Amino acid sequence: ECSKTKPGDAVFVCGSAPELGAWKPAGAVPCATTGKVFPRWTSETVTLPVTSAKVEFKVIIMAADGSKPDKATWEGGANRALHMPK
């Protein structure tokens, strides 16, 4: 959940895997919400290859159209992690 967005903003998932943008906001996975479910944001399903034991990621906020990725606001704290099955 993310309630810190303003009109024109969107939530994205950016992480270590190429499918999550390889830590580059311009390649991050966009999420969407509606007035009915806000502040819950969801994305389309992302298939990650099982090439490493762990994929790290963070939630970021930037312009909904993906412009100005250099102005993205990154969540604080440690990276989130998905531990992939072997």
C-alpha positions in Angstrom: 0.0 0.0 0.0 1.2 3.5 -0.8 -0.8 6.6 0.0 2.0 9.1 -0.5 1.2 9.8 -4.2 -0.1 13.0 -5.7 -2.2 13.4 -8.8 0.0 12.6 -11.8 2.2 10.2 -9.7 2.3 6.4 -9.8 3.9 3.6 -8.0 6.5 1.4 -9.7 8.6 -1.6 -8.6 12.3 -1.3 -9.4 14.9 -4.0 -8.6 17.9 -6.0 -9.3 16.4 -8.2 -12.0 16.3 -6.9 -15.6 12.5 -7.5 -15.5 12.3 -5.0 -12.7 14.5 -2.4 -14.4 17.9 -3.5 -13.1 17.8 -0.6 -10.6 17.0 1.9 -13.4 13.6 3.7 -12.8 13.1 4.1 -16.5 12.7 0.3 -16.7 10.6 -0.2 -13.5 7.3 -2.1 -13.5 4.3 0.3 -13.3 1.5 -0.3 -10.9 -2.0 0.9 -11.0 -4.8 1.8 -8.6 -8.4 3.0 -8.6 -10.4 5.3 -6.4 -12.1 2.2 -5.0 -9.0 0.4 -3.9 -6.5 3.3 -3.2 -4.0 3.2 -1.6 -3.5 -0.4 -2.8 -1.4 -0.5 -6.0 -0.9 -3.6 -8.2 1.0 -4.5 -11.3 0.7 -7.0 -14.1 2.3 -10.4 -13.3 6.1 -10.3 -13.8 7.9 -13.6 -14.6 11.3 -13.7 -13.1 13.9 -16.2 -14.2 15.4 -18.5 -11.5 18.9 -17.3 -12.1 19.8 -16.2 -8.6 18.7 -17.2 -5.2 17.5 -13.7 -4.4 15.9 -10.7 -6.2 16.0 -7.4 -4.4 13.6 -4.5 -5.1 12.1 -1.2 -3.8 8.9 0.7 -4.4 9.4 4.0 -6.1 7.1 7.0 -6.9 7.5 9.0 -10.1 5.4 10.6 -12.8 2.7 8.2 -14.0 3.8 8.4 -17.6 7.3 7.3 -16.6 8.8 10.7 -17.5 11.6 12.1 -15.3 12.9 8.8 -13.9 15.8 10.8 -12.4 13.2 12.4 -10.1 11.9 9.2 -8.7 11.3 9.0 -5.0 12.7 5.7 -3.5 11.2 4.1 -0.4 13.6 4.2 2.5 15.1 1.4 4.5 16.6 -1.9 3.4 15.8 -3.4 0.0 12.9 -5.8 -0.1 13.8 -9.3 -1.2 12.3 -12.3 -3.0 14.0 -15.5 -2.2 13.7 -17.6 -5.3 13.2 -21.4 -5.1 16.1 -23.5 -6.5 
